[in-house]
């Protein structure tokens, strides 16, 4: 029997892999192997994402997850300081928490 936390962690691991793959597509000119992407990786401070990169990432993830994940509404609900400090883990939790 699988516990809920294990199932959630498995789901989050799959989402983390998808987000990492999407980031590699968006940031194809940046070497990501030097600093592996983890749940604690910050989009702005660690990956130097600019607003246009976030828009591109949102588009890439929308292609992968469709309408089930409303990224524009989620981003709009965040304060500027929250967006600046946004981590990969926060995005992963948001995606993993959406109904399939």
N, C-alpha and C positions, 0 to 999 in steps of 0.2 A: 504494500500500500504506500502511495506517495503522499507525503505531507503537503499541505497547502504552500508552506514556505519553500519547499523544494520545487514544487511546480511553478511557483512565482519566480524563483531564482532561475529555473530552466528557461522560462519565458523571457525573463530579462536578459539572460545570456544570449538568446537568439536575437532579441532586439538590439542588444549591444553590438553583435556581429553585423547586423543590418546597418545600424547607424555608422559603424566604423567603415563598412564598405561604401556607404553613401559619402562619407567624408573623404575617402580616398578618391572618389569620382569627382567631387567638388574641388578638392585641393590637389589635383594631379601634379601641380608644379611644386608641391611642398613634400619634403621627405618625412614621412610619418613613422618610418621604421626606427628612427633615433629615439623617439619618445612614444612608447606604445599608448594607445588610447585606452583609458580606463574610465570607470564611473566618475572618478574625481577630476578628469581632464576638463579644463575650462575652455569654452569656445573662443573667448576673446583673449584672455591672458596667455593661455598655453598654446593655442593653435593660431592666434592672430587673425581670427575670422573678422571680416568687416561685414557691414550690414548687407552688402550685395552677396557675400558668401552665404549668409544665413538665408537669404531669399532663394538662392540656388539650392542650398541644402533642403529647404522646405519643399521646393519643387521636386527634387530627387526623391524625398521621402513620400511625398504625395503619390508619385508614380508607383512606389512600392506598397503603400498602405491604402491608397484610394481615399474615398470620402469618410471612412471610419475615423480618421484622425484629422481634426480641424486645426491645423497648425496656425493659420492666421489668427483665428479666434484665441488660441492659447497664448500666442505671442502678445496679442493685443491686451490680454488680461494681466500681463507682467509689467511691473514698473521698470523704468530704464535701468536702475541699479541692479534689478534682478536679471535683466537681459545681459548686462555686462558681466555679471558673476555666474551666468548660467553654466551648469556642468553637463557633461554627456549623461551622467546618471539621472539628472532631473528630466532630461528629454526621454531617456529610456523608461523611467517610471511612468511618465505621461503616456507614452505609446503603449506600454505593457498594460496599463490600467484601462485602456479603451476597450469597449466590447467588440468582439470579433463578429 
